[in-house]
């Protein structure tokens, strides 16, 4: 009798385990069975948002995934990143990570004795690197005309002769736009007043209106204004010229600043400990979307280079970016304003 009860209990455990395993397997096989929340930690209309939306549309058209973009700006992307870090690791919450959230912000916010509300490595699951792009040094045309600034060297000379009289807008503390400017200031021994905004669109709006003077903007959010003549572009921040503007020099060559480079990148991460099956499925579909003709065409038109790599490759990329920007932040002496 005692053994009968033992085997009955053991049988119940086995049945329960098999049932639970089947439920998990079914859930993973049918993923996603509900909308995916895609947090973009900057406002609509900026480069981060512009990179996210073609993927949203492609996934809907090809695999019928309902991906809902949630713009959650603030604190150089940290507010949106923290929201994802604290979400369940079930695959239904993504972050459009950037060089700011997963490269610059850790050394920038801790250099002054502060602390990030998340760990960019421990609190996330890398899924894939989406795209890379240069920033572009743009000026308000009236400001450039008034002070006869037609080159990077003209800007350097003016800034040196007028310390503190040039206002430099950015999309927020810790963004690539901010750090591109800080690196420029450090290497040219100039002082310009940093004015952080809650994203690129409001910063560009004030730049167009003449309320600020210059900006090291992400190319996608300025490209149409440059083409329309509403912003004056002097150079790109990458080590090579951009195919979108092949006649535009790099800052390194325009101002004889060897070693100057400050590019942007965007990739998708989820909360830490995402299930392997869901991670692999998500990564696979995203890589297909990134390399689709439709998405590639849109990215190239905005000056971005599509990538699409594995979670393991992206994890290594993030670690290398943190190491790179830790040195840049230290050498530049940048602080959160």
Secondary structure by P-SEA (a helix, b strand, c coil): caaaaaaaaaaaaaaaaaaaaaaaaaaaaacccbbbbbbcccccccaaaaaaaaaaaaaaaacccbbbbbbbbcccaaaaaaaaaaccccccccccccccccccaaaaaaccccccccccccccccccccbbbbbbbcccaaaaaaaccccaaaaaaaaaaccccbbbbccccccaaaaaaaaaaaaacbbbbbbbcccaaaaaaaaaacccccccccccccaaaaaacccccccccccccccccccccccccccccccbbbbbbbbbbccccccaaaaaaaaaaaaaaaacaaaaaaaaaabbbbbbbcaaaaaaaaaaaaaaaaaaaaaaccccc
